Amino acid sequence: MTSGYPPDPGAQPPLGPDPQQPHPQVSAQPPYAPTGYPPSMYGQPQYGQPPYGQLPPWAPGQAYGPVQGPSNGMGTAGGVVGIVGAALCWFPYVGLILGVVGLVLGGFGLQRANRLGGAAKGMAITGIACGAVAVVVGALILGAIYTRSRAYIGG
C-alpha cells in the first residue's frame, strides 16, 4: 500500500518476513559444538556437564582437587589464644592465664612449623608475641592491684 508520499526516514521497518525476499535455507548442522555428551531430553546442549550420575572424563590417577600439605593446629591455636589473651589482658588473671597458654602453644607450634616446613609459622610467632605481651601486662596489673590492696589494708 503506497500512498504516493516518500517513506519516513525515522520509521521502523515492517514486522515479519519481507514477502519479496526468499526464505533462508535451514542447515542440518546444530548451532552449537557437540560436547561429547548426549543432548538432554529437551534437545538443549549440556555445555560440558556430564550426565547425571557419571563422573567427568579425567585421566586415571588424576587428583580431584588441590592436595593440602600438613597442618599445624598448635601454631594456629597459639596465635588465637595469644591474640585473645592480649585483648583481655586488662582483666586480672584472665590475660595472664591466656598469655601463658598462648606462649606454650606458640612455642610448640613454632617447633612443629620448623619441622613441617613453615605451616602456620606466622600464627605461632604471633601467639608467642601476643602471649608475652599478655603475660607482662597481666603481671603488671596484678602487681598494681596487689600493691594497692596492701596499702589500703595497711599491711
C-alpha positions as CSV (number, residue, x, y, z in Angstrom):
1,M,0.0,0.0,0.0
2,T,1.8,3.0,-1.2
3,S,0.3,6.4,-0.6
4,G,2.4,8.3,-3.0
5,Y,4.3,10.0,-0.2
6,P,8.1,9.3,0.3
7,P,8.8,6.9,3.2
8,D,9.5,8.5,6.6
9,P,13.3,8.2,7.3
10,G,12.7,7.6,11.1
11,A,10.0,4.9,10.6
12,Q,10.5,1.4,11.8
13,P,10.7,-1.4,9.1
14,P,7.6,-3.5,8.9
15,L,7.5,-6.5,11.2
16,G,7.5,-10.1,9.9
17,P,9.3,-11.5,6.8
18,D,9.7,-9.4,3.7
19,P,7.5,-11.0,1.1
20,Q,9.9,-10.1,-1.7
21,Q,12.9,-11.9,0.0
22,P,13.4,-15.6,-0.4
23,H,13.2,-17.8,2.7
24,P,16.6,-18.6,4.3
25,Q,18.0,-22.1,4.0
26,V,17.9,-24.2,7.1
27,S,21.1,-26.1,7.9
28,A,21.1,-29.7,9.2
29,Q,24.0,-28.8,11.5
30,P,23.2,-27.9,15.1
31,P,24.0,-24.3,16.1
32,Y,26.4,-25.5,18.9
33,A,29.6,-27.5,19.0
34,P,28.9,-31.0,20.4
35,T,30.5,-31.7,23.8
36,G,30.8,-35.5,23.6
37,Y,27.8,-36.0,25.8
38,P,24.4,-36.9,24.6
39,P,21.9,-33.9,24.5
40,S,19.4,-33.7,27.2
41,M,15.8,-34.8,26.7
42,Y,14.8,-31.2,25.8
43,G,17.3,-31.0,23.0
44,Q,19.5,-28.4,24.8
45,P,23.3,-28.8,24.8
46,Q,24.8,-29.8,28.1
47,Y,27.7,-27.3,27.8
48,G,30.4,-29.6,29.3
49,Q,28.2,-31.1,32.0
50,P,28.4,-34.9,32.4
51,P,25.1,-36.7,32.5
52,Y,23.7,-37.2,36.0
53,G,25.4,-40.0,37.9
54,Q,28.6,-40.1,35.7
55,L,32.0,-38.7,36.5
56,P,33.7,-36.3,34.1
57,P,36.3,-37.9,31.9
58,W,39.6,-37.4,33.9
59,A,42.8,-39.1,33.3
60,P,43.4,-42.2,35.5
61,G,45.2,-41.2,38.7
62,Q,44.4,-37.5,38.4
63,A,43.5,-35.9,41.7
64,Y,40.1,-34.3,42.1
65,G,41.4,-31.2,43.9
66,P,44.4,-29.5,45.3
67,V,46.5,-31.5,47.6
68,Q,46.8,-29.9,51.0
69,G,50.1,-30.0,53.0
70,P,50.3,-30.9,56.7
71,S,48.6,-28.5,59.0
72,N,49.8,-27.0,62.3
73,G,46.9,-26.8,64.7
74,M,49.2,-25.9,67.6
75,G,50.6,-22.9,65.8
76,T,47.1,-21.7,64.9
77,A,45.8,-22.3,68.4
78,G,48.7,-20.5,69.9
79,G,48.1,-17.5,67.7
80,V,44.4,-17.3,68.5
81,V,44.9,-17.8,72.3
82,G,47.7,-15.2,72.3
83,I,45.6,-12.6,70.5
84,V,42.7,-13.2,72.8
85,G,45.0,-13.1,75.8
86,A,46.4,-9.7,74.6
87,A,43.0,-8.3,74.1
88,L,41.8,-9.5,77.6
89,C,45.0,-8.7,79.5
90,W,43.3,-5.8,81.3
91,F,41.2,-8.3,83.3
92,P,43.0,-9.7,86.3
93,Y,44.2,-13.4,85.9
94,V,42.4,-13.8,82.5
95,G,45.1,-12.2,80.4
96,L,47.8,-13.8,82.5
97,I,46.4,-17.3,82.1
98,L,45.6,-16.9,78.4
99,G,49.1,-15.3,77.8
100,V,50.9,-18.3,79.3
101,V,48.7,-20.8,77.3
102,G,49.4,-18.7,74.1
103,L,53.2,-18.8,74.9
104,V,53.2,-22.5,75.4
105,L,51.1,-23.4,72.3
106,G,53.0,-20.9,70.2
107,G,56.3,-22.4,71.2
108,F,55.2,-25.9,70.4
109,G,53.6,-24.7,67.2
110,L,56.9,-22.9,66.2
111,Q,58.8,-26.2,66.7
112,R,56.3,-28.1,64.7
113,A,56.3,-25.4,61.9
114,N,60.0,-25.7,61.6
115,R,59.7,-29.4,61.3
116,L,56.9,-29.3,58.7
117,G,58.4,-26.6,56.5
118,G,56.6,-23.4,57.7
119,A,53.0,-24.5,58.2
120,A,51.3,-21.8,60.4
121,K,54.7,-20.4,61.5
122,G,53.4,-16.8,61.4
123,M,50.5,-17.7,63.7
124,A,52.9,-19.5,66.1
125,I,55.1,-16.4,66.3
126,T,52.0,-14.2,66.8
127,G,51.0,-16.5,69.7
128,I,54.4,-16.1,71.3
129,A,54.5,-12.3,70.9
130,C,50.9,-11.6,71.9
131,G,51.2,-14.2,74.8
132,A,54.3,-12.4,76.1
133,V,52.5,-9.0,75.9
134,A,49.5,-10.5,77.8
135,V,51.7,-12.1,80.5
136,V,53.7,-8.8,81.1
137,V,50.7,-6.5,81.1
138,G,48.7,-9.0,83.2
139,A,51.5,-9.3,85.7
140,L,51.9,-5.5,85.9
141,I,48.1,-5.2,86.5
142,L,48.1,-7.9,89.2
143,G,51.2,-6.3,90.8
144,A,49.4,-2.9,90.9
145,I,46.3,-4.4,92.3
146,Y,48.3,-6.3,95.0
147,T,50.3,-3.2,95.9
148,R,47.2,-1.0,96.2
149,S,45.3,-3.6,98.2
150,R,48.2,-4.0,100.7
151,A,48.4,-0.2,101.0
152,Y,44.7,0.1,101.6
153,I,44.6,-2.7,104.1
154,G,47.6,-1.2,105.9
155,G,49.9,-4.2,105.6
